[in-house]
């Protein structure tokens, strides 16, 4: 992993919950989250001390 990563973050609310879309503009990879907690866990995995951690979560989906 390089020293930095660029993401475009989009957030919106519907009547029941908040959603987030995180996109890497260099790779086109998109991550979708159904809660702020899921987004935070993902970012902690990417930028935390253990960056080799598994990036799977029930309320997080990645697509290209």
GROMACS elastic network, one bead per residue, 0.5 to 0.9 nm:
[ bonds ]
;  ai    aj funct       b0    kb
    1     4     6  0.79388   500
    1     5     6  0.84561   500
    1    51     6  0.87798   500
    2     5     6  0.71126   500
    5    24     6  0.78171   500
    6    23     6  0.83852   500
    6    24     6  0.60989   500
    6    25     6  0.71681   500
    6    26     6  0.79568   500
    7    22     6  0.60866   500
    7    23     6  0.52859   500
    7    25     6  0.66461   500
    7    26     6  0.88848   500
    8    21     6  0.79259   500
    8    22     6  0.56241   500
    8    23     6  0.50710   500
    8    24     6  0.64863   500
    8    25     6  0.71064   500
    9    20     6  0.69632   500
    9    21     6  0.57586   500
    9    23     6  0.65986   500
   10    19     6  0.82829   500
   10    20     6  0.55859   500
   10    21     6  0.50602   500
   10    22     6  0.65051   500
   10    23     6  0.85130   500
   11    18     6  0.71698   500
   11    19     6  0.56419   500
   11    21     6  0.63774   500
   11    22     6  0.87884   500
   12    17     6  0.86556   500
   12    18     6  0.57523   500
   12    19     6  0.53851   500
   12    20     6  0.65994   500
   12    21     6  0.88815   500
   13    16     6  0.75515   500
   13    17     6  0.57809   500
   13    19     6  0.60642   500
   13    20     6  0.88503   500
   14    17     6  0.57040   500
   14    18     6  0.64309   500
   14    19     6  0.79428   500
   15    18     6  0.85102   500
   17    34     6  0.71901   500
   17    35     6  0.72358   500
   18    33     6  0.85569   500
   18    34     6  0.62305   500
   18    35     6  0.58264   500
   18    36     6  0.73351   500
   19    32     6  0.74503   500
   19    33     6  0.57227   500
   19    35     6  0.59628   500
   19    36     6  0.76915   500
   20    31     6  0.81815   500
   20    32     6  0.58417   500
   20    33     6  0.50460   500
   20    34     6  0.65349   500
   20    35     6  0.72173   500
   20    36     6  0.75327   500
   20    39     6  0.72815   500
   21    30     6  0.68538   500
   21    31     6  0.57626   500
   21    33     6  0.63932   500
   21    39     6  0.88739   500
   22    29     6  0.83558   500
   22    30     6  0.56709   500
   22    31     6  0.50692   500
   22    32     6  0.64395   500
   22    33     6  0.81950   500
   22    39     6  0.84993   500
   23    26     6  0.88101   500
   23    27     6  0.84705   500
   23    28     6  0.64907   500
   23    29     6  0.57654   500
   23    31     6  0.63556   500
   23    32     6  0.87668   500
   24    27     6  0.56493   500
   24    28     6  0.54252   500
   24    29     6  0.53951   500
   24    30     6  0.65032   500
   24    31     6  0.87153   500
   25    28     6  0.52196   500
   25    29     6  0.74745   500
   25    30     6  0.88556   500
   26    29     6  0.81573   500
   27    30     6  0.88275   500
   27    64     6  0.82819   500
   28    63     6  0.87289   500
   28    64     6  0.60278   500
   29    62     6  0.71300   500
   29    63     6  0.60021   500
   30    61     6  0.82379   500
   30    62     6  0.55701   500
   30    63     6  0.52433   500
   30    64     6  0.59503   500
   31    39     6  0.88829   500
   31    60     6  0.67871   500
   31    61     6  0.55360   500
   31    63     6  0.63856   500
   31    64     6  0.87242   500
   32    39     6  0.83180   500
   32    59     6  0.80423   500
   32    60     6  0.54871   500
   32    61     6  0.50447   500
   32    62     6  0.62339   500
   32    63     6  0.82310   500
   33    36     6  0.74496   500
   33    37     6  0.87157   500
   33    38     6  0.60390   500
   33    39     6  0.59073   500
   33    59     6  0.57402   500
   33    61     6  0.66347   500
   33    62     6  0.89790   500
   34    37     6  0.85385   500
   34    38     6  0.69586   500
   34    39     6  0.80861   500
   34    59     6  0.54131   500
   34    60     6  0.67206   500
   35    38     6  0.53184   500
   35    39     6  0.65464   500
   35    40     6  0.87344   500
   35    59     6  0.71740   500
   35    60     6  0.85537   500
   36    39     6  0.51046   500
   36    40     6  0.60958   500
   36    41     6  0.86053   500
   37    40     6  0.50424   500
   37    41     6  0.61143   500
   37    42     6  0.85933   500
   38    41     6  0.51261   500
   38    42     6  0.62038   500
   38    43     6  0.86962   500
   38    57     6  0.72256   500
   38    58     6  0.85668   500
   38    59     6  0.63793   500
   38    60     6  0.64591   500
   39    42     6  0.51794   500
   39    43     6  0.62840   500
   39    44     6  0.86231   500
   39    60     6  0.77006   500
   40    43     6  0.51617   500
   40    44     6  0.60861   500
   40    45     6  0.85908   500
   41    44     6  0.50359   500
   41    45     6  0.61916   500
   41    46     6  0.87015   500
   41    55     6  0.86526   500
   41    57     6  0.87935   500
   42    45     6  0.50942   500
   42    46     6  0.63092   500
   42    47     6  0.86848   500
   42    55     6  0.64298   500
   42    56     6  0.84064   500
   42    57     6  0.84260   500
   42    60     6  0.83031   500
   43    47     6  0.59198   500
   43    48     6  0.74971   500
   44    47     6  0.52442   500
   44    49     6  0.81566   500
   44    50     6  0.85484   500
   44    51     6  0.80526   500
   45    48     6  0.53251   500
   45    49     6  0.78342   500
   45    50     6  0.65588   500
   45    51     6  0.52900   500
   45    52     6  0.74731   500
   45    53     6  0.60105   500
   45    54     6  0.77165   500
   45    55     6  0.68282   500
   46    49     6  0.86283   500
   46    50     6  0.80005   500
   46    51     6  0.51487   500
   46    52     6  0.79663   500
   46    53     6  0.81730   500
   46    55     6  0.83069   500
   47    50     6  0.79392   500
   47    51     6  0.62109   500
   48    51     6  0.58425   500
   49    52     6  0.88341   500
   50    53     6  0.59046   500
   51    54     6  0.85994   500
   52    55     6  0.85973   500
   54    57     6  0.87699   500
   55    60     6  0.86836   500
   56    59     6  0.86861   500
   56    60     6  0.69676   500
   56    61     6  0.80215   500
   57    60     6  0.52229   500
   57    61     6  0.77243   500
   58    61     6  0.79395   500
